[in-house]
């Protein structure tokens, strides 16, 4: 467990001291190093370096101690005017629910409907246009004991069970006539997509023996799952709540005079795998992406959710600031609106920061970790910052505790920024980098010499 160090205690004791910008820039800020004043001093001229880097593979399913269990799944073929193309599809297992169906060959299947609840808050971009989805039966099993990443794909049937075009309605509830023994009743449900699948594939379900129906492993050998594939290119991405109680494969069928329904469900033990790729060739962002530490321009820096882009910030001359106590350190990141961008593509809601210990090791910085000792997880942004400032085009990020450790030599000089909860979020943002001539990133310091 991380301990509260003496420098961190100094940081917390001076945390709310006000500060302001000053002076022309030098290599690390001449105003910081000149003089022997004991009073509070200020600077915003420290040298910074930044680089935009691609994410590593995104783990989308894992069980055990470090389990990964997505609740929301991005879907679509997104054409972004700045970041290029993002394609996201979904593989999912469906099994019987707690009440086993009493299927019989004499029963008549009317229809099979795939139900996909929307997550409006995680859907992104322009959403008022026609989308097209294709649904395929999986020909390869998902193993719950395996680890899957966003690059994993699986074989599927050659012919789709459905091709469905629609304009998303992410907020309005839906009222459907549902069977209730020998009558129908109106049922109002939250906003969701309903897709009718080819019933011919599912008629044989009514001839399955009870042992196959009752045993998940046996049933999944018979019906391995579904693949949801986008087949239209759009200016937005949808988000489906695949583990929601409303996320069902619903059978409507008749038994004599009774009209019945049965839901096959997705439970916590059933893998759902996001397959997601980004294509940057020929895009605005491509010249800025640094591979293997190569130098690239940093007048702009880019941040993207899912398996998209991060950026790293370096404070190269931090050791020359030894002998000071940081009262407050605040990173200001201006949001840049490029001429070719779409105004529907809003900025990232919350940034997240880790220390780059090595190429393979990242540690949560104290400015996030310390507030989490006493706060609910979702509240850390109120103290750490990293949220787009209301009605203004910038982020403010508190780095007070971490910068003190960097100066003292107990932390490295590199910080990696990502989209908070990026696994389920498609948002992205363009920021002014350290070398931007009009809106540069700056680290504003309030400090005391000792």
C-alpha positions as CSV (number, residue, x, y, z in Angstrom):
1,X,0.0,0.0,0.0
2,X,1.3,3.5,-0.8
3,X,2.4,5.6,2.2
4,X,2.0,9.3,2.6
5,X,5.5,10.7,2.2
6,X,6.8,13.9,3.9
7,X,6.8,15.7,0.5
8,X,3.2,14.7,0.1
9,X,2.3,16.1,3.5
10,X,3.9,19.4,2.5
11,X,1.8,19.4,-0.6
12,X,-1.4,18.8,1.2
13,X,-0.7,21.5,3.7
14,X,-0.1,24.1,1.0
15,X,-2.6,22.7,-1.5
16,X,-5.0,25.6,-1.7
17,X,-2.6,28.5,-2.1
18,X,-3.5,30.7,-5.0
19,X,-1.2,31.3,-8.0
20,X,-1.0,33.1,-11.3
21,X,1.0,33.2,-14.6
22,X,4.2,35.2,-15.1
23,X,7.2,36.2,-17.3
24,X,8.5,35.1,-20.6
25,X,9.7,31.4,-21.0
26,X,13.3,30.2,-20.7
27,X,14.5,26.7,-20.7
28,X,13.0,26.0,-17.3
29,X,11.9,29.4,-16.1
30,X,14.5,31.9,-15.0
31,X,12.0,33.4,-12.5
32,X,12.0,30.1,-10.7
33,X,15.7,29.8,-10.2
34,X,16.7,33.4,-9.6
35,X,16.9,35.0,-6.2
36,X,16.8,33.6,-2.7
37,X,13.3,34.7,-1.6
38,X,11.6,32.8,1.1
39,X,8.2,34.1,0.1
40,X,5.8,32.3,-2.2
41,X,6.8,32.5,-5.9
42,X,5.1,31.7,-9.1
43,X,6.0,30.5,-12.6
44,X,4.3,29.0,-15.7
45,X,7.5,28.8,-17.8
46,X,8.8,25.3,-17.1
47,X,10.0,23.4,-20.2
48,X,7.6,20.6,-21.1
49,X,7.7,17.9,-23.8
50,X,4.8,15.8,-25.0
51,X,4.2,13.0,-27.5
52,X,1.1,11.2,-28.7
53,X,1.4,7.4,-28.5
54,X,-0.9,4.5,-29.4
55,X,-2.5,2.4,-26.7
56,X,-1.4,-1.2,-26.0
57,X,-3.9,-3.9,-26.7
58,X,-7.1,-3.5,-24.7
59,X,-8.1,-6.4,-22.5
60,X,-11.8,-6.9,-23.0
61,X,-12.5,-10.1,-21.0
62,X,-10.7,-11.7,-18.1
63,X,-11.7,-13.7,-15.0
64,X,-10.0,-14.2,-11.7
65,X,-8.4,-11.7,-9.3
66,X,-7.9,-9.0,-12.0
67,X,-11.1,-9.6,-13.8
68,X,-12.3,-7.4,-16.7
69,X,-16.0,-7.3,-17.2
70,X,-17.3,-4.7,-19.5
71,X,-20.9,-3.5,-19.0
72,X,-21.1,-1.3,-22.1
73,X,-19.9,-2.1,-25.6
74,X,-19.1,0.4,-28.4
75,X,-20.5,-0.4,-31.8
76,X,-20.1,1.1,-35.3
77,X,-17.8,2.1,-38.2
78,X,-16.9,5.6,-37.2
79,X,-15.4,8.0,-39.8
80,X,-13.7,10.7,-37.7
81,X,-12.5,13.8,-39.7
82,X,-9.4,14.1,-37.4
83,X,-8.7,10.7,-35.9
84,X,-9.6,8.6,-38.9
85,X,-11.6,5.4,-38.8
86,X,-12.7,3.4,-35.7
87,X,-14.5,0.0,-36.2
88,X,-16.1,-1.7,-33.3
89,X,-18.1,-5.0,-33.3
90,X,-19.3,-7.3,-30.6
91,X,-19.2,-11.1,-30.0
92,X,-21.6,-12.3,-27.3
93,X,-22.7,-15.6,-25.6
94,X,-26.3,-16.2,-24.8
95,X,-27.6,-18.9,-22.3
96,X,-30.8,-19.9,-20.7
97,X,-32.0,-17.9,-17.7
98,X,-33.0,-19.2,-14.2
99,X,-36.3,-20.6,-15.5
100,X,-35.5,-23.3,-18.1
101,X,-37.7,-23.2,-21.2
102,X,-40.2,-26.0,-21.8
103,X,-39.7,-26.3,-25.5
104,X,-41.6,-29.0,-27.5
105,X,-41.5,-29.8,-31.2
106,X,-45.3,-29.3,-31.3
107,X,-44.9,-25.6,-30.4
108,X,-44.8,-23.0,-33.1
109,X,-42.1,-20.3,-33.3
110,X,-43.5,-16.9,-34.4
111,X,-40.3,-14.8,-34.2
112,X,-36.9,-14.2,-32.6
113,X,-35.9,-10.7,-31.5
114,X,-32.5,-9.5,-30.5
115,X,-32.8,-6.7,-27.9
116,X,-30.0,-4.3,-27.5
117,X,-30.4,-1.5,-24.8
118,X,-28.7,1.8,-25.7
119,X,-26.3,3.7,-23.4
120,X,-27.0,7.2,-24.5
121,X,-24.3,8.8,-22.4
122,X,-21.5,6.6,-23.9
123,X,-22.7,6.9,-27.5
124,X,-20.6,9.4,-29.4
125,X,-20.7,11.8,-32.3
126,X,-23.4,12.3,-34.9
127,X,-26.2,9.8,-34.1
128,X,-29.2,11.1,-36.1
129,X,-28.4,9.2,-39.3
130,X,-29.1,5.7,-40.5
131,X,-27.0,2.9,-39.2
132,X,-26.9,-0.7,-40.5
133,X,-26.1,-3.8,-38.4
134,X,-25.5,-7.4,-39.5
135,X,-26.0,-10.2,-37.0
136,X,-24.2,-13.5,-37.6
137,X,-24.2,-16.8,-35.6
138,X,-20.7,-17.6,-34.2
139,X,-19.0,-20.8,-35.4
140,X,-16.3,-20.7,-32.8
141,X,-16.7,-20.8,-29.0
142,X,-15.8,-18.2,-26.5
143,X,-13.9,-19.7,-23.5
144,X,-14.7,-18.0,-20.2
145,X,-11.3,-19.0,-18.8
146,X,-9.4,-17.3,-21.6
147,X,-8.2,-13.7,-21.7
148,X,-9.4,-11.8,-24.8
149,X,-8.2,-8.4,-26.2
150,X,-9.8,-6.0,-28.7
151,X,-7.7,-7.6,-31.5
152,X,-9.3,-11.1,-31.1
153,X,-11.8,-12.3,-33.7
154,X,-13.7,-15.5,-34.2
155,X,-15.2,-17.4,-37.1
156,X,-18.9,-16.9,-37.9
157,X,-21.5,-18.3,-40.3
158,X,-21.3,-17.2,-43.9
159,X,-24.9,-15.9,-44.0
160,X,-26.3,-13.3,-41.6
161,X,-29.3,-14.0,-39.4
162,X,-30.4,-10.4,-40.0
163,X,-29.4,-7.2,-41.8
164,X,-31.2,-4.3,-40.1
165,X,-31.1,-0.5,-40.9
166,X,-32.3,2.0,-38.3
167,X,-32.0,5.6,-37.0
168,X,-31.1,5.3,-33.3
169,X,-33.6,6.6,-30.8
170,X,-31.4,6.6,-27.6
171,X,-33.8,8.2,-25.2
172,X,-37.5,7.4,-25.9
173,X,-39.0,4.4,-24.2
174,X,-40.6,1.6,-26.3
175,X,-44.1,0.1,-25.7
176,X,-44.4,-3.5,-27.1
177,X,-47.3,-6.0,-26.9
178,X,-45.9,-8.9,-24.9
179,X,-47.6,-12.3,-24.4
180,X,-49.4,-13.0,-21.2
181,X,-50.7,-16.5,-21.3
182,X,-53.7,-16.4,-23.8
183,X,-53.7,-12.6,-24.0
184,X,-51.3,-9.7,-24.9
185,X,-50.3,-6.8,-22.6
186,X,-48.6,-3.5,-23.3
187,X,-45.1,-3.4,-21.7
188,X,-43.1,-0.2,-21.6
189,X,-39.3,-0.6,-21.7
190,X,-36.3,1.8,-21.8
191,X,-34.8,2.8,-25.2
192,X,-33.4,-0.2,-27.0
193,X,-32.9,-1.6,-30.5
194,X,-35.0,-4.5,-31.6
195,X,-33.8,-6.8,-34.5
196,X,-35.8,-9.6,-35.9
197,X,-33.6,-12.6,-36.7
198,X,-34.2,-15.4,-39.2
199,X,-36.5,-17.8,-37.3
200,X,-35.5,-20.8,-39.4
201,X,-32.3,-21.1,-37.5
202,X,-34.1,-21.3,-34.2
203,X,-36.9,-23.7,-34.9
204,X,-34.5,-26.7,-34.1
205,X,-34.2,-25.3,-30.5
206,X,-37.6,-26.7,-29.8
207,X,-36.3,-30.2,-30.5
208,X,-33.3,-30.0,-28.1
209,X,-33.2,-32.6,-25.4
210,X,-33.6,-31.3,-21.8
211,X,-30.0,-32.2,-20.9
212,X,-28.7,-29.8,-23.6
213,X,-31.1,-27.1,-22.5
214,X,-30.2,-27.4,-18.8
215,X,-26.4,-27.4,-19.2
216,X,-24.8,-24.2,-20.3
217,X,-21.7,-26.0,-21.6
218,X,-23.8,-28.3,-23.7
219,X,-26.0,-25.5,-24.9
220,X,-23.0,-23.4,-25.9
221,X,-21.7,-26.2,-28.0
222,X,-24.9,-26.1,-29.9
223,X,-25.3,-22.4,-30.0
224,X,-22.0,-20.5,-29.6
225,X,-23.3,-17.0,-29.7
226,X,-23.8,-13.9,-32.0
227,X,-21.6,-11.5,-33.7
228,X,-22.9,-7.9,-34.1
229,X,-21.1,-6.3,-37.1
230,X,-21.5,-2.7,-38.4
231,X,-22.1,-2.5,-42.2
232,X,-22.6,1.2,-42.6
233,X,-20.0,3.9,-42.2
234,X,-21.2,6.7,-39.9
235,X,-20.1,9.9,-38.1
236,X,-20.9,8.4,-34.7
237,X,-20.6,5.4,-32.5
238,X,-23.3,3.6,-30.5
239,X,-23.0,2.0,-27.1
240,X,-25.0,-1.0,-26.1
241,X,-25.6,-2.2,-22.5
242,X,-25.0,-5.9,-23.3
243,X,-25.2,-7.1,-19.6
244,X,-28.4,-5.2,-18.9
245,X,-31.5,-7.3,-17.9
246,X,-33.1,-6.0,-21.1
247,X,-30.3,-7.4,-23.3
248,X,-32.0,-10.5,-24.5
249,X,-32.5,-13.0,-27.3
250,X,-36.3,-13.3,-27.1
251,X,-38.3,-16.1,-28.6
252,X,-42.0,-15.6,-29.2
253,X,-43.9,-18.8,-29.7
254,X,-47.3,-20.5,-29.4
255,X,-48.3,-23.6,-27.3
256,X,-51.8,-24.4,-28.4
257,X,-53.9,-21.3,-27.6
258,X,-51.2,-19.8,-25.3
259,X,-48.8,-17.2,-26.6
260,X,-45.5,-17.3,-24.8
261,X,-42.0,-15.8,-24.8
262,X,-38.6,-16.9,-23.5
263,X,-35.4,-14.9,-23.0
264,X,-31.9,-16.2,-23.5
265,X,-29.6,-13.9,-21.5
266,X,-26.0,-12.8,-21.0
267,X,-24.7,-13.3,-17.4
268,X,-21.5,-12.3,-15.6
269,X,-19.9,-15.7,-16.4
270,X,-20.5,-15.3,-20.2
271,X,-17.8,-13.6,-22.2
272,X,-18.7,-10.6,-24.4
273,X,-15.8,-9.5,-26.5
274,X,-15.3,-6.1,-28.1
275,X,-13.4,-6.3,-31.4
276,X,-12.1,-2.8,-32.1
277,X,-9.5,-1.3,-34.5
278,X,-8.3,2.2,-35.4
279,X,-7.0,3.3,-38.8
280,X,-4.9,6.5,-38.8
281,X,-3.3,6.4,-42.3
282,X,-3.7,9.7,-44.1
283,X,-5.3,11.5,-41.1
284,X,-4.6,14.7,-39.3
285,X,-3.3,12.8,-36.4
286,X,-0.9,10.4,-38.2
287,X,2.1,12.7,-38.3
288,X,1.9,13.2,-34.5
289,X,1.8,9.5,-33.5
290,X,5.1,8.5,-31.9
291,X,6.2,4.9,-32.3
292,X,8.9,3.4,-30.1
293,X,9.8,6.8,-28.6
294,X,10.5,8.6,-31.8
295,X,10.4,12.4,-31.9
296,X,7.2,13.9,-33.4
297,X,5.7,17.4,-33.3
298,X,4.1,18.4,-30.1
299,X,2.3,21.6,-31.0
300,X,-0.8,19.4,-30.9
301,X,-1.4,16.4,-28.7
302,X,-4.2,13.9,-29.1
303,X,-6.2,11.8,-26.7
304,X,-8.7,9.0,-27.7
305,X,-10.8,6.4,-25.8
306,X,-11.1,2.7,-26.4
307,X,-7.9,1.3,-27.9
308,X,-7.0,4.7,-29.2
309,X,-4.3,7.3,-28.4
310,X,-2.7,8.4,-25.1
311,X,-0.2,11.2,-24.6
312,X,2.9,11.4,-22.4
313,X,4.1,14.6,-20.7
314,X,7.7,14.9,-19.7
315,X,9.3,17.5,-17.4
316,X,12.9,17.2,-18.6
317,X,14.7,19.6,-16.1
318,X,12.8,18.7,-12.9
319,X,16.0,17.9,-11.0
320,X,17.1,21.6,-11.3
321,X,14.2,22.6,-9.1
322,X,15.4,20.9,-6.0
323,X,15.3,23.0,-2.9
324,X,11.7,24.1,-3.3
325,X,8.4,23.0,-1.8
326,X,5.5,22.9,-4.3
327,X,2.4,24.7,-2.9
328,X,0.4,24.0,-6.0
329,X,1.1,22.6,-9.5
330,X,-1.6,22.8,-12.1
331,X,-1.3,21.7,-15.7
332,X,-3.4,23.7,-18.1
333,X,-4.3,21.9,-21.4
334,X,-6.1,24.1,-24.0
335,X,-8.7,22.3,-26.1
336,X,-8.1,22.9,-29.8
337,X,-10.9,23.1,-32.4
338,X,-9.6,22.2,-35.8
339,X,-11.2,23.6,-38.9
340,X,-12.0,20.1,-40.3
341,X,-13.6,18.7,-37.1
342,X,-17.2,17.9,-36.5
343,X,-18.9,19.9,-33.8
344,X,-20.8,16.8,-32.7
345,X,-17.5,15.3,-31.5
346,X,-17.3,16.7,-27.9
347,X,-14.2,16.6,-25.7
348,X,-13.3,13.8,-23.3
349,X,-15.2,14.2,-20.0
350,X,-12.4,13.1,-17.7
351,X,-8.6,12.6,-18.0
352,X,-6.6,10.1,-16.0
353,X,-2.9,10.1,-15.2
354,X,-0.2,7.6,-14.3
355,X,3.5,7.7,-13.8
356,X,5.6,6.0,-16.5
357,X,8.0,3.9,-14.4
358,X,9.1,1.9,-17.4
359,X,7.9,0.8,-20.8
360,X,5.8,-1.9,-19.1
361,X,5.0,-0.4,-15.7
362,X,2.6,2.4,-14.8
363,X,1.7,3.7,-11.4
364,X,-1.2,5.8,-10.3
365,X,0.0,9.3,-9.4
366,X,-0.5,10.6,-5.8
367,X,-2.8,13.4,-7.0
368,X,-5.4,10.7,-7.9
369,X,-4.4,8.2,-5.3
370,X,-4.5,10.4,-2.2
371,X,-8.0,11.8,-2.8
372,X,-9.3,8.2,-3.4
373,X,-8.2,7.3,0.2
374,X,-11.2,9.3,1.5
375,X,-13.4,9.8,-1.5
376,X,-15.8,7.8,-3.7
377,X,-14.1,6.8,-6.9
378,X,-16.2,9.0,-9.1
379,X,-15.3,12.1,-7.0
380,X,-11.6,12.1,-7.6
381,X,-12.0,14.4,-10.6
382,X,-13.2,17.2,-8.3
383,X,-9.8,17.2,-6.6
384,X,-7.5,16.0,-9.3
385,X,-9.2,18.0,-12.0
386,X,-8.8,16.7,-15.5
387,X,-12.4,17.7,-16.4
388,X,-13.2,20.1,-19.2
389,X,-13.9,23.4,-17.5
390,X,-17.6,24.4,-18.0
391,X,-18.0,27.0,-20.9
392,X,-14.2,27.2,-21.3
393,X,-11.9,25.4,-23.7
394,X,-9.3,23.8,-21.4
395,X,-8.6,21.2,-18.7
396,X,-7.0,21.9,-15.4
397,X,-5.1,19.0,-13.8
398,X,-3.6,19.0,-10.3
399,X,0.0,17.6,-10.2
400,X,1.1,19.1,-6.9
401,X,1.9,15.9,-5.0
402,X,3.4,14.1,-8.0
403,X,5.6,17.0,-9.1
404,X,7.2,17.2,-5.6
405,X,8.2,13.6,-5.9
406,X,9.6,14.2,-9.4
407,X,11.7,17.1,-8.1
408,X,12.9,15.0,-5.1
409,X,13.9,12.2,-7.5
410,X,11.5,9.6,-6.2
411,X,9.3,9.5,-9.3
412,X,10.2,9.6,-13.0
413,X,9.8,12.7,-15.2
414,X,7.1,11.2,-17.5
415,X,3.3,11.1,-16.9
416,X,0.9,9.3,-19.2
417,X,-2.6,10.7,-19.7
418,X,-5.5,8.5,-20.9
419,X,-9.2,8.8,-21.1
420,X,-10.7,7.9,-17.8
421,X,-12.6,4.5,-18.1
422,X,-11.4,4.4,-21.7
423,X,-12.5,0.7,-22.1
424,X,-16.1,1.8,-22.7
425,X,-15.7,5.4,-23.9
426,X,-15.2,6.5,-27.5
427,X,-14.7,10.2,-26.9
428,X,-11.5,12.0,-28.0
429,X,-10.0,15.5,-27.9
430,X,-7.3,17.6,-29.5
431,X,-5.1,19.7,-27.1
432,X,-2.5,22.4,-27.5
433,X,0.9,20.9,-26.9
434,X,4.0,22.6,-25.3
435,X,5.2,24.0,-28.7
436,X,1.9,25.5,-29.7
437,X,2.5,29.1,-30.6
438,X,-1.0,30.4,-29.6
439,X,-2.4,27.9,-27.0
440,X,0.4,25.9,-25.4
441,X,0.1,23.5,-22.6
442,X,1.6,25.1,-19.4
443,X,2.4,23.9,-15.9
444,X,1.6,26.7,-13.4
445,X,3.5,26.5,-10.2
446,X,3.2,28.1,-6.8
447,X,6.3,27.3,-4.7
448,X,8.4,28.2,-1.7
449,X,12.2,27.9,-1.4
450,X,13.8,26.4,1.6
